């Protein structure tokens, strides 16, 4: 069971005040997720609505399958538009 997520921003925020902090001190307990069969657009919408940099992708039983970041979505859009190779 996923209990949280640590992002680069979380680590930098915590380490500035407490260089020897444990991982749980930096962990964000609120994690946003999309089911594995969700569209890229719905993942992008959740990222935008919640103002986060990533969402977790879960399987039908709730298991953690992966992570989609805002950069992943930007690359997908740029590739679809022909600006970069897919």
PyMOL commands that set and color helices and strands:
alter all, ss='L'
color gray80, all
select helices_A, chain A and resi 8-17+23-26+40-50+70-80
alter helices_A, ss='H'
color red, helices_A
select strands_A, chain A and resi 33-35+54-58+64-69
alter strands_A, ss='S'
color yellow, strands_A
deselect
rebuild
show_as cartoon
